[in-house]
């Protein structure tokens, strides 16, 4: 029998519900058979934490606005008409990296041939540490292992996901701590990382040409030209850079924005000053990849900078990111600057 556990909180006051910017109650619906936890804000579905072994890392999928508009791509889990089917490892929102002791965690998926799998790593969910609903925010804490094809643990991960929202926005704070296990762990500079989101077709940038992108293993992926009808996306970084020019630049926040179903929508990623390599480089592509990569400095700077971050056995590092999903409006640069200042004050 399918086991479903519903965790909720007391109804908020009438004043809170009628106030436009009041934070809404957060609840969780845990489905152990399907290995997922739905996140509900004000009784509406926002996202789900998926942790099954059918994908090679836990993800948040999909991301949905306060009014019910899906802002992430459906492929490969829930393919929709007229969307791209490249890069099957781009699922919802995730956290991993393209070169960890020579293993590629970023590009791993069921599309990799069996004889090539030894070159890739996986992140395997271990347990739910805490699940705390709340009147203004909800917290999900989980632990995972970063492993090679034989199950050897390179890294133990603890991640805290804090969810909140109001009438026109949703927020996720992701705090991830990585601890090296049996030996030194090297994160060699690589463009494939760290916090990634693959957006819906409508938030892509219109494109008039096909492109080929090559991963860390030399595997090429063709990104075809599609019908650009309804494709309205654009990037804006904290440095005022827009469009495809954002790729390979630094900034403490970046936003992808556009229209879908007649509404202005936006996704913003905010970096934290305590992260290694702050402010992050942006691995942002017009075909719909939106990623903050603090570790890939050599590639993303064109060789001008180098980090090659590493952890000795037993040592830890923590990464903090805030993701804002805006509904029916596009945040201004001033609004995001204030949001970044607020997030920076959180230790």
QUIPECOR-V134951 format. One record per residue. RES is the residue in one small letter. OMEGA is omega as a letter, one per 20 degrees, with the letter a starting at -180 (NA if undefined). Layout:
BEGIN
res = [RES RES]
omega = [OMEGA OMEGA]
END
This chain:
BEGIN
res = [x x x x x x x x x x x x x x x x x x x x x x x x x x x x x x x x x x x x x x x x x x x x x x x x x x x x x x x x x x x x x x x x x x x x x x x x x x x x x x x x x x x x x x x x x x x x x x x x x x x x x x x x x x x x x x x x x x x x x x x x x x x x x x x x x x x x x x x x x x x x x x x x x x x x x x x x x x x x x x x x x x x x x x x x x x x x x x x x x x x x x x x x x x x x x x x x x x x x x x x x x x x x x x x x x x x x x x x x x x x x x x x x x x x x x x x x x x x x x x x x x x x x x x x x x x x x x x x x x x x x x x x x x x x x x x x x x x x x x x x x x x x x x x x x x x x x x x x x x x x x x x x x x x x x x x x x x x x x x x x x x x x x x x x x x x x x x x x x x x x x x x x x x x x]
omega = [a a r r a a a a a r r a r r a a a r a a r r a r a r a r a r a a a r r r r r a r a r a r r a r r a a r a r r a r r a r a i r a a a a r r r a r r r a j a a a r a r r a r r r a r r a r r a r r a a r r a r r a r a a a r r r r r a a r a a r a r r r a r r a r a a r a r r a a r r a r r a r a r r a r a a r r a r a r a r a r r r a r r r a a a r a r r r r a r r r r a a a r r a r a a a a a r i r a r r a r a a r r r r a a a r r r r a a a r a a a r r r a r r r a r r a a a r r r r r r r r a r a r r a r r r r a r r a r a r r r r r a r r a r r r r r r a a r r r r i a r a r a a a a r r a a r a r a a a a a a r a r a a r r a a r r r a r a a r a r a r r r r r a a r r r a r r r r a r r r r r r a a a r a NA]
END
